[in-house]
């Protein structure tokens, strides 16, 4: 019998509510992420996923509830606070400059330097070496570190953003719909990157509305609907069809299938 205890959560969101005036965007959402786990948060448009991301990453303060980080209650005043604690968020827009090199995008604002005082300057060689090495760890062999990031595929740009977050000390990586605009091959590359990161002990919060992508890498699955948690299930305890049904609203989907005379 396996008596090994489960690792303690890095982040716990406990009964989080977020109000914008009379609008309740989150209504008592609980969620946690442990080291080396990919916890998928699923929901359709308007489910509350974006508000959840911004609350967890310090953009919004919760109206009610509390956020625990490594066992202590935290109140992040800004995204910088959460980032310094070890929570990194990769948004859909990736915050990259297409005409700038991969290396410059990788280090944006945190460039290694050499020299001192008036003679301090960007250490191009060190930055290029680090960029090439970190990308190789993620399974991407760059043609050259000074190539424009805009020449990379969508999946490769996602990997640059993920590698950057990992290199700068992320303990939890929040990925906002990283596969939503990608083709099959690029999606496979991103999912493989998520798997690599997870195996390095980083907790991954994978925000998606795509059940197939979630099932490919997820260890746990939580479904949001209109700001509420509908349920959480572990891998092996729920099928893709059941997860899709939960996300879509079982009775509504069954009614639609009946009216269309087939399977949705």
C-alpha positions as YAML, in Angstrom:
chain: A
units: angstrom
residues:
- id: 1
  name: UNK
  ca: [0.00, 0.00, 0.00]
- id: 2
  name: UNK
  ca: [1.30, 3.46, -0.95]
- id: 3
  name: UNK
  ca: [1.28, 5.66, 2.15]
- id: 4
  name: UNK
  ca: [3.22, 8.55, 0.62]
- id: 5
  name: UNK
  ca: [1.52, 11.83, 1.47]
- id: 6
  name: UNK
  ca: [0.48, 14.17, -1.29]
- id: 7
  name: UNK
  ca: [2.67, 17.28, -1.59]
- id: 8
  name: UNK
  ca: [1.36, 20.43, 0.06]
- id: 9
  name: UNK
  ca: [-0.21, 22.95, -2.32]
- id: 10
  name: UNK
  ca: [1.91, 25.85, -3.48]
- id: 11
  name: UNK
  ca: [-1.16, 28.03, -3.95]
- id: 12
  name: UNK
  ca: [-4.62, 27.65, -2.46]
- id: 13
  name: UNK
  ca: [-7.56, 29.81, -3.48]
- id: 14
  name: UNK
  ca: [-10.20, 29.51, -0.77]
- id: 15
  name: UNK
  ca: [-13.82, 30.56, -1.42]
- id: 16
  name: UNK
  ca: [-12.74, 33.44, -3.65]
- id: 17
  name: UNK
  ca: [-15.33, 36.02, -4.58]
- id: 18
  name: UNK
  ca: [-14.77, 38.95, -6.89]
- id: 19
  name: UNK
  ca: [-17.37, 41.66, -7.36]
- id: 20
  name: UNK
  ca: [-17.34, 44.51, -9.87]
- id: 21
  name: UNK
  ca: [-20.10, 46.71, -8.53]
- id: 22
  name: UNK
  ca: [-23.25, 44.61, -8.74]
- id: 23
  name: UNK
  ca: [-21.64, 42.06, -11.03]
- id: 24
  name: UNK
  ca: [-20.34, 38.93, -9.32]
- id: 25
  name: UNK
  ca: [-17.54, 37.56, -11.50]
- id: 26
  name: UNK
  ca: [-16.41, 34.86, -9.05]
- id: 27
  name: UNK
  ca: [-18.78, 33.38, -6.48]
- id: 28
  name: UNK
  ca: [-16.88, 31.25, -4.00]
- id: 29
  name: UNK
  ca: [-14.25, 29.57, -6.17]
- id: 30
  name: UNK
  ca: [-11.79, 27.21, -4.48]
- id: 31
  name: UNK
  ca: [-8.75, 25.90, -6.31]
- id: 32
  name: UNK
  ca: [-5.26, 24.67, -5.47]
- id: 33
  name: UNK
  ca: [-2.09, 23.65, -7.29]
- id: 34
  name: UNK
  ca: [0.68, 21.36, -6.06]
- id: 35
  name: UNK
  ca: [4.30, 20.98, -7.26]
- id: 36
  name: UNK
  ca: [4.67, 18.97, -10.45]
- id: 37
  name: UNK
  ca: [0.95, 19.00, -11.18]
- id: 38
  name: UNK
  ca: [-1.00, 20.26, -14.17]
- id: 39
  name: UNK
  ca: [-4.37, 21.45, -12.87]
- id: 40
  name: UNK
  ca: [-6.68, 22.40, -15.73]
- id: 41
  name: UNK
  ca: [-9.30, 25.09, -15.28]
- id: 42
  name: UNK
  ca: [-12.00, 24.72, -17.89]
- id: 43
  name: UNK
  ca: [-14.96, 26.85, -18.79]
- id: 44
  name: UNK
  ca: [-16.69, 28.49, -21.70]
- id: 45
  name: UNK
  ca: [-16.51, 32.20, -22.49]
- id: 46
  name: UNK
  ca: [-17.88, 34.18, -19.56]
- id: 47
  name: UNK
  ca: [-17.24, 31.39, -17.05]
- id: 48
  name: UNK
  ca: [-14.89, 33.56, -14.98]
- id: 49
  name: UNK
  ca: [-11.54, 32.19, -16.13]
- id: 50
  name: UNK
  ca: [-10.00, 35.59, -16.91]
- id: 51
  name: UNK
  ca: [-11.07, 37.06, -13.56]
- id: 52
  name: UNK
  ca: [-9.69, 33.99, -11.82]
- id: 53
  name: UNK
  ca: [-6.31, 34.41, -13.55]
- id: 54
  name: UNK
  ca: [-6.11, 38.08, -12.65]
- id: 55
  name: UNK
  ca: [-7.06, 37.42, -9.03]
- id: 56
  name: UNK
  ca: [-4.49, 34.67, -8.63]
- id: 57
  name: UNK
  ca: [-1.76, 36.74, -10.29]
- id: 58
  name: UNK
  ca: [-2.30, 39.98, -8.35]
- id: 59
  name: UNK
  ca: [-4.13, 42.08, -10.94]
- id: 60
  name: UNK
  ca: [-7.34, 42.00, -8.86]
- id: 61
  name: UNK
  ca: [-7.76, 41.72, -5.11]
- id: 62
  name: UNK
  ca: [-10.49, 39.27, -4.08]
- id: 63
  name: UNK
  ca: [-13.63, 40.78, -2.60]
- id: 64
  name: UNK
  ca: [-13.91, 37.81, -0.24]
- id: 65
  name: UNK
  ca: [-11.90, 34.67, 0.46]
- id: 66
  name: UNK
  ca: [-8.19, 34.24, 0.84]
- id: 67
  name: UNK
  ca: [-5.13, 33.20, -1.13]
- id: 68
  name: UNK
  ca: [-2.57, 30.97, 0.55]
- id: 69
  name: UNK
  ca: [0.96, 30.72, -0.84]
- id: 70
  name: UNK
  ca: [3.19, 27.96, 0.55]
- id: 71
  name: UNK
  ca: [1.05, 27.80, 3.66]
- id: 72
  name: UNK
  ca: [0.85, 31.53, 4.43]
- id: 73
  name: UNK
  ca: [-1.95, 33.92, 3.60]
- id: 74
  name: UNK
  ca: [-0.90, 36.38, 0.91]
- id: 75
  name: UNK
  ca: [-2.26, 39.62, -0.48]
- id: 76
  name: UNK
  ca: [-0.62, 40.52, -3.76]
- id: 77
  name: UNK
  ca: [-0.73, 44.27, -4.42]
- id: 78
  name: UNK
  ca: [0.35, 43.87, -8.04]
- id: 79
  name: UNK
  ca: [1.39, 41.29, -10.65]
- id: 80
  name: UNK
  ca: [5.00, 42.11, -9.77]
- id: 81
  name: UNK
  ca: [4.35, 40.93, -6.19]
- id: 82
  name: UNK
  ca: [2.98, 37.59, -7.37]
- id: 83
  name: UNK
  ca: [5.80, 37.21, -9.90]
- id: 84
  name: UNK
  ca: [8.44, 37.82, -7.23]
- id: 85
  name: UNK
  ca: [6.76, 35.20, -5.06]
- id: 86
  name: UNK
  ca: [6.99, 32.71, -7.93]
- id: 87
  name: UNK
  ca: [3.63, 32.92, -9.74]
- id: 88
  name: UNK
  ca: [4.18, 33.62, -13.44]
- id: 89
  name: UNK
  ca: [1.39, 34.19, -15.94]
- id: 90
  name: UNK
  ca: [1.68, 33.66, -19.68]
- id: 91
  name: UNK
  ca: [-1.21, 35.47, -21.36]
- id: 92
  name: UNK
  ca: [-2.52, 34.84, -24.86]
- id: 93
  name: UNK
  ca: [-0.85, 37.97, -26.24]
- id: 94
  name: UNK
  ca: [2.53, 36.77, -24.85]
- id: 95
  name: UNK
  ca: [3.82, 40.36, -24.31]
- id: 96
  name: UNK
  ca: [6.50, 39.97, -26.99]
- id: 97
  name: UNK
  ca: [7.86, 42.36, -29.59]
- id: 98
  name: UNK
  ca: [7.87, 40.55, -32.97]
- id: 99
  name: UNK
  ca: [10.79, 42.47, -34.53]
- id: 100
  name: UNK
  ca: [12.98, 42.07, -31.46]
- id: 101
  name: UNK
  ca: [15.32, 39.09, -31.16]
- id: 102
  name: UNK
  ca: [14.43, 35.94, -29.23]
- id: 103
  name: UNK
  ca: [17.15, 36.79, -26.70]
- id: 104
  name: UNK
  ca: [15.89, 40.33, -26.14]
- id: 105
  name: UNK
  ca: [12.34, 39.04, -25.68]
- id: 106
  name: UNK
  ca: [13.58, 36.33, -23.32]
- id: 107
  name: UNK
  ca: [15.31, 38.83, -21.01]
- id: 108
  name: UNK
  ca: [13.05, 41.84, -21.52]
- id: 109
  name: UNK
  ca: [13.78, 44.16, -18.58]
- id: 110
  name: UNK
  ca: [16.06, 41.65, -16.83]
- id: 111
  name: UNK
  ca: [19.09, 41.58, -19.11]
- id: 112
  name: UNK
  ca: [22.43, 40.25, -17.80]
- id: 113
  name: UNK
  ca: [25.14, 42.90, -17.80]
- id: 114
  name: UNK
  ca: [28.90, 43.11, -17.62]
- id: 115
  name: UNK
  ca: [31.15, 45.90, -16.48]
- id: 116
  name: UNK
  ca: [30.20, 48.48, -13.87]
- id: 117
  name: UNK
  ca: [29.16, 52.09, -13.52]
- id: 118
  name: UNK
  ca: [29.24, 54.02, -16.78]
- id: 119
  name: UNK
  ca: [30.76, 50.97, -18.50]
- id: 120
  name: UNK
  ca: [27.93, 48.58, -17.61]
- id: 121
  name: UNK
  ca: [26.39, 47.09, -20.73]
- id: 122
  name: UNK
  ca: [24.23, 44.25, -21.95]
- id: 123
  name: UNK
  ca: [26.15, 40.98, -21.93]
- id: 124
  name: UNK
  ca: [25.06, 39.74, -25.35]
- id: 125
  name: UNK
  ca: [27.14, 36.56, -25.36]
- id: 126
  name: UNK
  ca: [25.89, 35.39, -21.96]
- id: 127
  name: UNK
  ca: [22.28, 36.22, -22.85]
- id: 128
  name: UNK
  ca: [22.50, 34.36, -26.16]
- id: 129
  name: UNK
  ca: [24.04, 31.30, -24.51]
- id: 130
  name: UNK
  ca: [21.35, 31.21, -21.83]
- id: 131
  name: UNK
  ca: [18.54, 31.65, -24.35]
- id: 132
  name: UNK
  ca: [19.81, 28.86, -26.59]
- id: 133
  name: UNK
  ca: [20.30, 26.52, -23.61]
- id: 134
  name: UNK
  ca: [16.90, 27.21, -22.05]
- id: 135
  name: UNK
  ca: [15.08, 26.79, -25.33]
- id: 136
  name: UNK
  ca: [16.91, 23.52, -26.00]
- id: 137
  name: UNK
  ca: [15.71, 22.23, -22.63]
- id: 138
  name: UNK
  ca: [12.18, 22.85, -23.89]
- id: 139
  name: UNK
  ca: [12.82, 20.92, -27.09]
- id: 140
  name: UNK
  ca: [13.30, 23.95, -29.37]
- id: 141
  name: UNK
  ca: [16.54, 24.29, -31.32]
- id: 142
  name: UNK
  ca: [16.79, 27.90, -32.43]
- id: 143
  name: UNK
  ca: [18.43, 28.75, -35.72]
- id: 144
  name: UNK
  ca: [20.09, 31.68, -33.98]
- id: 145
  name: UNK
  ca: [19.31, 33.59, -30.76]
- id: 146
  name: UNK
  ca: [19.30, 36.91, -32.61]
- id: 147
  name: UNK
  ca: [16.53, 35.89, -35.00]
- id: 148
  name: UNK
  ca: [13.37, 37.96, -34.66]
- id: 149
  name: UNK
  ca: [10.83, 36.31, -32.37]
- id: 150
  name: UNK
  ca: [8.20, 37.06, -35.00]
- id: 151
  name: UNK
  ca: [9.82, 34.45, -37.28]
- id: 152
  name: UNK
  ca: [8.96, 31.69, -34.83]
- id: 153
  name: UNK
  ca: [5.74, 29.68, -35.00]
- id: 154
  name: UNK
  ca: [2.97, 30.36, -32.51]
- id: 155
  name: UNK
  ca: [3.89, 27.26, -30.53]
- id: 156
  name: UNK
  ca: [7.55, 28.25, -30.42]
- id: 157
  name: UNK
  ca: [6.65, 31.73, -29.15]
- id: 158
  name: UNK
  ca: [4.56, 30.13, -26.42]
- id: 159
  name: UNK
  ca: [7.59, 28.03, -25.51]
- id: 160
  name: UNK
  ca: [9.80, 31.14, -25.33]
- id: 161
  name: UNK
  ca: [7.34, 32.69, -22.87]
- id: 162
  name: UNK
  ca: [7.18, 29.51, -20.78]
- id: 163
  name: UNK
  ca: [10.97, 29.03, -20.80]
- id: 164
  name: UNK
  ca: [11.41, 32.67, -19.74]
- id: 165
  name: UNK
  ca: [9.05, 32.22, -16.78]
- id: 166
  name: UNK
  ca: [10.76, 29.01, -15.68]
- id: 167
  name: UNK
  ca: [14.25, 30.50, -15.96]
- id: 168
  name: UNK
  ca: [13.28, 33.43, -13.75]
- id: 169
  name: UNK
  ca: [12.09, 31.18, -10.95]
- id: 170
  name: UNK
  ca: [8.42, 30.36, -11.47]
- id: 171
  name: UNK
  ca: [7.00, 27.90, -8.95]
- id: 172
  name: UNK
  ca: [3.53, 28.16, -10.44]
- id: 173
  name: UNK
  ca: [2.93, 28.78, -14.13]
- id: 174
  name: UNK
  ca: [-0.49, 30.07, -15.21]
- id: 175
  name: UNK
  ca: [-1.11, 29.50, -18.92]
- id: 176
  name: UNK
  ca: [-4.01, 31.44, -20.43]
- id: 177
  name: UNK
  ca: [-5.47, 29.47, -23.36]
- id: 178
  name: UNK
  ca: [-1.99, 28.67, -24.76]
- id: 179
  name: UNK
  ca: [-3.32, 26.38, -27.51]
- id: 180
  name: UNK
  ca: [-6.44, 28.29, -28.57]
- id: 181
  name: UNK
  ca: [-5.02, 29.79, -31.78]
- id: 182
  name: UNK
  ca: [-2.58, 27.03, -32.75]
- id: 183
  name: UNK
  ca: [-2.61, 24.26, -35.32]
- id: 184
  name: UNK
  ca: [-2.27, 20.58, -34.43]
- id: 185
  name: UNK
  ca: [1.52, 20.38, -34.61]
- id: 186
  name: UNK
  ca: [2.08, 23.63, -32.70]
- id: 187
  name: UNK
  ca: [-0.43, 22.53, -30.07]
- id: 188
  name: UNK
  ca: [1.46, 19.26, -29.64]
- id: 189
  name: UNK
  ca: [4.68, 21.22, -29.05]
- id: 190
  name: UNK
  ca: [3.06, 23.37, -26.37]
- id: 191
  name: UNK
  ca: [1.52, 20.36, -24.62]
- id: 192
  name: UNK
  ca: [4.93, 18.66, -24.64]
- id: 193
  name: UNK
  ca: [6.43, 21.79, -23.09]
- id: 194
  name: UNK
  ca: [3.79, 21.73, -20.34]
- id: 195
  name: UNK
  ca: [4.72, 18.11, -19.64]
- id: 196
  name: UNK
  ca: [8.43, 18.98, -19.39]
- id: 197
  name: UNK
  ca: [7.74, 21.85, -17.00]
- id: 198
  name: UNK
  ca: [5.53, 19.69, -14.81]
- id: 199
  name: UNK
  ca: [8.21, 17.01, -14.58]
- id: 200
  name: UNK
  ca: [10.59, 19.68, -13.26]
- id: 201
  name: UNK
  ca: [8.31, 20.14, -10.25]
- id: 202
  name: UNK
  ca: [6.56, 23.33, -11.33]
- id: 203
  name: UNK
  ca: [2.82, 23.58, -10.78]
- id: 204
  name: UNK
  ca: [0.98, 24.38, -14.02]
- id: 205
  name: UNK
  ca: [-2.46, 25.99, -14.09]
- id: 206
  name: UNK
  ca: [-3.71, 25.31, -17.61]
- id: 207
  name: UNK
  ca: [-6.65, 27.57, -18.51]
- id: 208
  name: UNK
  ca: [-8.55, 26.20, -21.50]
- id: 209
  name: UNK
  ca: [-11.94, 25.55, -23.03]
- id: 210
  name: UNK
  ca: [-10.58, 22.58, -25.02]
- id: 211
  name: UNK
  ca: [-11.31, 19.30, -23.25]
- id: 212
  name: UNK
  ca: [-9.04, 17.23, -25.51]
- id: 213
  name: UNK
  ca: [-6.04, 19.43, -24.78]
- id: 214
  name: UNK
  ca: [-6.79, 19.34, -21.05]
- id: 215
  name: UNK
  ca: [-7.09, 15.55, -21.02]
- id: 216
  name: UNK
  ca: [-3.73, 15.22, -22.81]
- id: 217
  name: UNK
  ca: [-1.72, 16.72, -19.93]
- id: 218
  name: UNK
  ca: [-4.02, 17.33, -16.96]
- id: 219
  name: UNK
  ca: [-3.71, 15.66, -13.57]
- id: 220
  name: UNK
  ca: [-6.83, 17.37, -12.18]
- id: 221
  name: UNK
  ca: [-9.69, 19.22, -13.81]
- id: 222
  name: UNK
  ca: [-11.84, 21.98, -12.36]
- id: 223
  name: UNK
  ca: [-14.81, 23.37, -14.27]
- id: 224
  name: UNK
  ca: [-16.05, 26.96, -13.91]
- id: 225
  name: UNK
  ca: [-19.48, 28.13, -14.97]
- id: 226
  name: UNK
  ca: [-20.73, 31.68, -14.43]
- id: 227
  name: UNK
  ca: [-18.20, 32.30, -11.69]
- id: 228
  name: UNK
  ca: [-18.89, 29.10, -9.75]
- id: 229
  name: UNK
  ca: [-16.98, 25.84, -9.46]
- id: 230
  name: UNK
  ca: [-19.05, 22.96, -10.83]
- id: 231
  name: UNK
  ca: [-16.61, 20.30, -9.65]
- id: 232
  name: UNK
  ca: [-13.05, 18.97, -9.58]
- id: 233
  name: UNK
  ca: [-11.96, 15.52, -10.72]
- id: 234
  name: UNK
  ca: [-8.67, 13.64, -10.91]
- id: 235
  name: UNK
  ca: [-7.32, 11.98, -14.04]
- id: 236
  name: UNK
  ca: [-8.88, 8.54, -14.28]
- id: 237
  name: UNK
  ca: [-12.00, 9.58, -12.39]
- id: 238
  name: UNK
  ca: [-13.65, 11.35, -15.32]
- id: 239
  name: UNK
  ca: [-13.80, 10.78, -19.07]
- id: 240
  name: UNK
  ca: [-13.45, 13.40, -21.77]
- id: 241
  name: UNK
  ca: [-17.16, 13.06, -22.59]
- id: 242
  name: UNK
  ca: [-18.12, 13.54, -18.95]
- id: 243
  name: UNK
  ca: [-15.85, 16.56, -18.65]
- id: 244
  name: UNK
  ca: [-17.28, 18.07, -21.83]
- id: 245
  name: UNK
  ca: [-20.78, 17.44, -20.56]
- id: 246
  name: UNK
  ca: [-20.00, 19.09, -17.22]
- id: 247
  name: UNK
  ca: [-18.44, 22.07, -18.92]
- id: 248
  name: UNK
  ca: [-21.32, 22.53, -21.36]
- id: 249
  name: UNK
  ca: [-24.06, 21.86, -18.83]
- id: 250
  name: UNK
  ca: [-25.36, 18.31, -19.07]
- id: 251
  name: UNK
  ca: [-29.08, 18.94, -19.35]
- id: 252
  name: UNK
  ca: [-28.63, 21.77, -21.86]
- id: 253
  name: UNK
  ca: [-26.39, 19.60, -24.04]
- id: 254
  name: UNK
  ca: [-28.76, 16.64, -23.93]
- id: 255
  name: UNK
  ca: [-31.64, 18.91, -24.97]
- id: 256
  name: UNK
  ca: [-29.59, 20.30, -27.86]
- id: 257
  name: UNK
  ca: [-28.60, 16.82, -29.05]
- id: 258
  name: UNK
  ca: [-32.26, 15.83, -29.04]
- id: 259
  name: UNK
  ca: [-33.32, 18.85, -31.07]
- id: 260
  name: UNK
  ca: [-30.54, 18.30, -33.62]
- id: 261
  name: UNK
  ca: [-31.16, 14.56, -33.83]
- id: 262
  name: UNK
  ca: [-27.55, 13.61, -33.24]
- id: 263
  name: UNK
  ca: [-24.46, 13.95, -31.09]
- id: 264
  name: UNK
  ca: [-22.97, 17.35, -30.33]
...
